[in-house]
Amino acid sequence: MRSELGTLSLNLVRGAFMELYLTPKPGLVDLNDSGSHRDLSLQRMETSLKIVSGYLAELTESLARGEELAQQVRLGVAAEAAMLQTAGTNCHKGYIFLSGLLLCARSQVAHRDEGELGLAVARLAQRFFDHAQPEATNGSRIRNSSGAQGVKGEALAGFPSLFGAALPAFRHEIAGGGNRGTAVYAMLGRLMATVEDTTALHRCGSEGLATVREDGRKLELLVLQRDDFLGFLAERNEVYISRNLTMGGVADLLALAFAWLTHTGELQLSAS
């Protein structure tokens, strides 16, 4: 299990870098620009991911030693503080939580069964939120004001956007004759169309979330029709920048999907 967790830890880092470098992505940092994030850059995001990498390595060792969940939570809190101090941003705070939760859940499941893994995620999330101290974050304010559950709801439900949306979209596109390039964007479209993204809600309210979801459905259709989906995304990026719209929740779940598909070997197979 130590070897399995170590490999998954590395793939979780790889997945985050794949998400970062995927270009174009409307409103998000990529190889072309910083999207709607005036305070971020590619280099700053890379610096942040070095913190994530160290955190996941420490978490793997904690799990291998059989330490309690409380210790693993402390590692996550320390990683958030280090990220803020070193990179000057909390841009991967959501991914620290999601990736750490997936890694912890994998330590409790004998095999890579995605149904069992989702149940383990939900159980761990329930334990975490039962003991977590309330935080005054943008996500918590959005949950209180709009009823949107965001990353909390995603975790408590066992990552439905990963196991029930992103992965099936990728696999369906590959089974239908697509390649890695089209399948990745089919996955992005499905996430945009379904994720309850509290970053979009915080930036632009319900209209912003509706825009992301509509664009996700359009992206899915363009991929299906083999139309110019890259041109569409580049054009939408300009619109998102003009509206200060972004989709951090979608980005985190896309990174998680990249990580899991790398871990299962499907991403590599789709490129051959």
Protein Blocks (a to p, Z undefined) as FASTA:
>chain_A
ZZmmmmmmmmmmmmmmmmmmpccdehiacfkbnmjalkbcfklmmmmmmmmmmmmmmmmm
mmmnopafklmmmmmmmmmmmmmmmnopaklmmmmmmmmmmmmmmmmpfblcfklmmmmm
mmmmmmmmmmpccdddfklmmmmmnopakjmlmmmnopmmlmmmmmmmmmmmmmnopafk
lmmmmmmmmmmmmmccfklmmmnojmlmmmmmmmmmmmmmmmmnopafklmmmmmmmmmm
mnopacfklmmmmmmmmmmmmmnommmmmmZZ
